[in-house]
Amino acid sequence: MRRPQSVTAWRAMSPLIRRLLWDHRASLLAPLIPKKKDKGAEDATPPEPFPPPPANAPGEKPYPFLEKASTCLLRTAAETLPELRAEASSCVRALLEAALDAAGSVTVLRPMLTYALCAALYSPLGAAARRGALAGELNALRLPDPGSSHAEGWETASGATVQALESAEARLRELARAATGPDASPDVESVIEMETAVAAALSWAPAAHCKALRSLSARLENGQHWVEAAEAAATAASVAMQALAAAQATAVGAPCVWNDADAEKLRGVCGSLSRDGLAFPASPAAAATSSRCGVEEISEEKVLAHIAESVRLFVRGGHLEAATRAAKVALPAWERRRAFGDLARAHTGIAAVYRSLHQLPPAGASGSGSFGILPPPLGPPPPPATFYRVKLVGDAWGIEDRGRTWVHREPRDRTLGDMTRRLQKSLTAGLPEGTPVTPLPAGGDAPAGAACVQIQAVEPVYTVHVQSGADGDGDDDTGGGSGGGGFPAFPTTNAFIYDVPFVSGTLDAFGGSGPVAALRTQWRRRTTVNVEGRFPGLRARLQVTSEAVTEMSPASSAAEMLRSQARAIAAAADAWESTTRVAQSGGGTA
């Protein structure tokens, strides 16, 4: 079944598969049927060996066979030949009927079939998902088979499960058509938004959720959004960690090295993820049931791989404190395994990041260029970034797109010219042929029939989000131990400001002339921009929801400028004194 087969081979093989699924339905579906707990089972559990082995991946034989067979069947049901699709669909129908007979419900297959669909269409995301042939076969599964003994009440029994598969297939089809193929959208940010929605829709199934998050992380990395890619990888680690802990809580054997508190600490590294709609499963029982699917995605090795990927990307994006917090989450696994070489390498990597942090100047030491006119946020500094407000202006944009405004979070070294060139590539879809994307002229009016973009650098207004610790105390402390290390939460932002100078009145109205009179007449219009969501998160572009304009008098502008300069001078003095003390202490001990 793993290899492509001809129509003749499938016609000969499908009766055997259907018979196997029906005759062995009890053993194949045993892990999905709830079992009654034996009171003496806990006393019969053997003592844990030393050193403790890694936690076993959830799932048990022959259930992994059923999962792999379902993946092959759904992959074949998405093929181009209708004869192949018909044979594979008949086998999927046999599986649903077997579940209805053995477990009394088809919904027990929903987590497994959802993951199997993702494995069939997501690995890799391409022609099979773009084709959309699977949608017709899933729709046919809603209708009862007249010759089956389960025809009565079939639509009610299978409706919810088939509807969930249809929803996942439709989302993956839309994503595949936007991300791959000849008609792929050049707008990478819109593809990222689609994949974020796919991951949110699959958040109830940990294995499928992890697969979507890792694909999203790779897409963000290709778009040079390092911090967002790191947060996606860290979220995948946290989802797998929580599912593994929930599954091992009811299993016999070595417990998971992590618990819900560790998952919450890792989630605290990415403070805005919970506001992107990617919530964990509501109950541990649901996580344990769903974690039986996709055992290759739910294991300690996968958690460690996700953590290592997030650390690498956090360092690449300059978010060094988040990298150290994420790296500490992996330490208990190496300690429990007594893998002292890996533990030493992990500590060496953390120490190298701490040395890099020690060499960084304090916030605001480089003057107003770091934080502009606003004071630095409380707590640890946010990851370095440059924010741009982008507005579509001109008649060439469609009615829905004209006037649309976003805020982009870009790497610190992304200049205005670089941003303009990126937008000229990504926003060409949907425009009339031969219409280029051009910057908005200085006058503020777009020529007739033009597609212009107004790009404005904006400054973030950071806030510190209060995160509840593992014990629910509601402190800013994201936890000690392996995850948070007792650090406060990272600041996030959903508001931005930018100023536009203007002259109120005339020079004669204030008397005098020259620089003094010009200073008296120089006012500023400050625009406060609010976006839907928060930075940093899983998306590097958020849509603007509202804008408010206020006018600042010359006196207010001068007072704010003086306060900004005073902060910069004080920070530079502190940095100088700190460097001098370190140099003197080093010279005295030499």
Protein Blocks (a to p, Z undefined) as FASTA:
>chain_A
ZZccdfklmmmmmmmmmmmmmmmmmmmmmmmpccdddfklmmmpccddddddddddeddd
fklmmmmmmmmmmmmmmmmblklmmmmmmmmmmmmmmmmmmnopaklmmmmmmmmmmmmm
mmccdfklmnommmmmmmmmmpccfkbcklgoklmmmmmmmmmmmmmmmmmmmmmmmmgc
jkbcfblmlmmmmmmmmmmmmmmpmklmmmmmmmmmmmmmmnopaklmmmmmmmmmmmmm
mmmmmmmmmpgcjddfbdfklmmmmmmmmmmlmmnopacdfbfklmmmmmmgokllncfk
lmmmmmmmmmmmmmmnopamlmmmmmmmmmmmmmmnopaklmmmmmmmmmmmmmmmmmpc
cehklojklnomaccdehjddddddddddddedjkbcfklgopacdddddfklcfklmmm
mmmmmmmgopaehiacddddfkopacehiacdddddddddddddddddfkonopabebeh
jlnnopacddddfbdcddddddehjfklngpedjllmmmmmccdddddddedddddfbfb
dcdfbdcdddddfklmmmmmmmmmmmmmmmmmmmmmmmmmmmmmmmmmZZ
